[in-house]
Amino acid sequence: MRQLLLVYVILCCLSLAHPFCPSQCTCVLHGLTDGARTRSVVCNDPDMADVPVNVPVDTVKLRIEKTMVRRIPTEAFYYLVELRYLWITYNSITSVDSAGFYNLKVLHELRLDGNMISVFPWESLKEMPMLRTLDLHNNRITNVPNEAIPYLFNITYLDLSSNKLATLPSDLMDIWPPFNGAPIFANASQKVVLGKDKKAVPG
């Protein structure tokens, strides 16, 4: 029994020191000038049908591109607590679970462009308090409900262009200066929304 326990501990230590990489992905460890390291993972196998579940836990950037993945299931990335950039672009995504982005507390950038999403779970944004970029370009979204507005206050770049939007809600413009009448300061970070006409509206 002790021997089995020892083997288990050794395997756990090895997995932490040398994280496994999903078979349909490429994992790269990047060295930074200050000596720190960050890990990025790219999954672009055209035969991939599901979101990978064994991505290294220290991954900072994950790209799932040009695959056959059709849905983002519940808590798909909950263990990736260091993830800052998530690109799921030009796949076949039609369904995003409302808890699909659970526990992505430090995510800064979410790109879902080039899919077939018709309904986006706006309430899922509350799981990403650090999110600043949300790219939903080139999907099939037909409307942005007023209920989505409270979840967009922290977003500084929102791309909704090339969807099936007839209009954008007036309340959406209310949170982007200068439309809300708030003063714009020279040193303030800009907010940009790309709407149904593909035209940038800077704040």
N, C-alpha and C positions, 0 to 999 in steps of 0.2 A: 504493500500500500504506500509506504514511504517512497519507494522508487518511482511509482506512478506519479505521486505528488511532485517529486523533484523534477521529473520530465516535464510535467505541466508548467511548473514555474520557469524552467529554462526556456520552453517554447514561448511563454508569455513575454519573457525578457527579450528574446530574439525578435519577436514581432514588434516590440516597441522600438528596438534599435534599428531594425530593418523592416519597415512596414511593407506588407504585401501590396501589390498593385493589381487591380482587376485585369483579367486576361485580355479584355478588349480595349484597354486603355494604355496610355503612356504616362508614367510618373517621373517628374523631373525635380531635383532638389537644386535650388538656386542659392548661391552664396552672395551675401550682401557685403558692402564695403566695411560695415562695422563688425564683420565676423559672424553675424547672425545668418540663419538660413531659412528659406521659405520653400514650400512645396507646391507645385502646380500639377494638375492632372488633366489630360486631354483624352476624351473618349469620342472617337470619330469612326468607329467600325460601322459600316453601313448595315451590318447584320445585327447590330445591337437592338434588342426589342424592349428592354427594361432598364430603368435607372439603376446603375450599379450600386450594390449595397456594401461593398468592402473597400471603399475609398479610404486611403490613409487618414487617420484622425487629425493629423497636423496640416492637412491641405488648406492652403490660403486661397487658391484659385482653381475652380473646377469648370471645365468646358465640356459640354455634351453637344456635339455638332454633327449634323448630317447623318443621323441614325434613323432607325425605325421606331424609336420610342414614341408611344402614343399618349401616355398619361404620367402625371406626377402624383404618386400615391401619398397617403397620409404619412407624415413624419419621415419623408424620404431622405432628409439630410440632417436629422436631429443630432447625430453624433459628431458632426463637423463644426465644432464650436469655435474654431479659428477661421472659418470660411469668410472671406471678404468680397470675393468676386465669384458670381455664379452665372455662367452663360449657358443657356439651353436653347441654342439657336438652330434654325433650319432643320428641324426634325419633323415629326408628324403629330405633335402634341395637340390633342383635342380636349383633354380633361385635366384640370388642375384641382386637386383636393384642397379643401379650405384649410386643412392642417398640413399641407404639403411642405411648407417652409417653417415648420415648428422649430423653435430653439436657435434660429439663425440670428443671434443677438448682436453680432458685430458685422453682419453683411452690409457692404457699402453699395454694391452694384448688382442689379438683377436684370439680365437681358433674356427675353423670351421671343425675340423677333424671328419672323420667318416660320411660324407654326400655323396651326389651324384652330386657335383658341377663339371661341365665340363668347364665352362667359368667363371673366376673371374673378377669382375670389378676393375682392378688395379687403375684406376683413382679415385676410392672412397677413397683411402688411403690419399689423400690430405686433407680430412676432419678429419684426425686423426694425427695431427702433433707430438703428444707425443708417438705414437705407437712404441713399441720396439720388441714385440713378435707377429709373424704372423704364425699361425699353420694351414696349409691346407693339412695335412697328410691324406692319405686314402680317396681321392676323385677321380674324373675322369678327371682331368685337363690334356689336351694333349700338351699344349705349354705355354711358358712364352714369350710374344712378347717383342721386344726391346722397345716398347713404355712404357712398365711397369717399366723399369729401373729407371727413374727419381723419381718414387714414393717410391723406396725401400732404399734410401740412409740412412734413420734414423733407419731402421730395424736392430736389432742386432741378432735376432734369427728367421730364416725363415725355415719352414719345408714343403718341397714339396714331401717328400717320399711317396711311395705307391700310386702314381698317374699313369697316362698313358703317361708320358713324355718320349720321345725318346732321347732328348738332352736338355741341358740347354744352353741358349744363352751366348756367350762369354762375352758380355757386362755385364752380371750379375756378372761374376767373377771379372770383372774390378773394381767393387766397394767394393770387399772384399780383404783386404790385406791377405796374401802376394802376391796375384795374380796380383795386380795392381802396384807392385813395391814400394809401399809406406813403409816407415819405421814403424816398430812395436815397440811400447814403452811398457816397463814392466808394467806400471801402466794404460795402455789403456784398456778400456773395450773390451772384445772379441766379434767378430761377428762369428756366426755359421750359415751355410746353410746346410740343409739336402736335398740331391738331389734325382735323380731318382733311384740311387742304394742303398738308405737308409743309405748311409755312411755320417758321419759328416765331414764337411770341415771347420775347425776352421780358424779364421782370427787372 
